[in-house]
Amino acid sequence: MKLVVQRVNSAKVEVNGKIVGAITKGFLVLLGVTHNDTKEIADYLVKKLCNLRVFEDESGKMNLSLKDVNGELLIVSQFTLYADCSSGNRPSFINAAKPDIANELYEYFCEKCKENNLKVQKGIFGADMKVSLLNDGPVTIILEK
């Protein structure tokens, strides 16, 4: 499982011109699932994400977590995180999990984040989504297990 985490002042995702998820201060998370991912891996990454200290404290140091700043999450499925571009110019997505498995782990991940008392918004799995964000920093971190 791979996460691209962007600290944002705001973010939204639209499907067919309608906003399906939007947040203010928090993280936009692009989440990719591969074949050997499990709920245990998702649990590990949920804990990492929810406790990641990248928000500034009163001294201007990145020392506060999402929970500390009452931050929100916008989680968007992103199978292209497992693109393989090592051969030729057209990516192969063979390393991405099949949609049914990926969707199950995506939904599981989102629910586990909600259990951490965080506001969680989502994209629509498999949809053609338009994602907009106002990156804060910018701060972009990749988490994977």
Secondary structure, DSSP 4 states (H G I P E B T S, - for coil): -EEEEEEEEEEEEEETTEEEEEESSEEEEEEE-BTT--HHHHHHHHHHHHH---EE-TTS-EEE-TTTTT-EEEEEE-GGGG-B-SSSSSPB-TTBPPHHHHHHHHHHHHHHHHTTT-EEEE--TTS-EEEEEEEEEEEEEEEE-
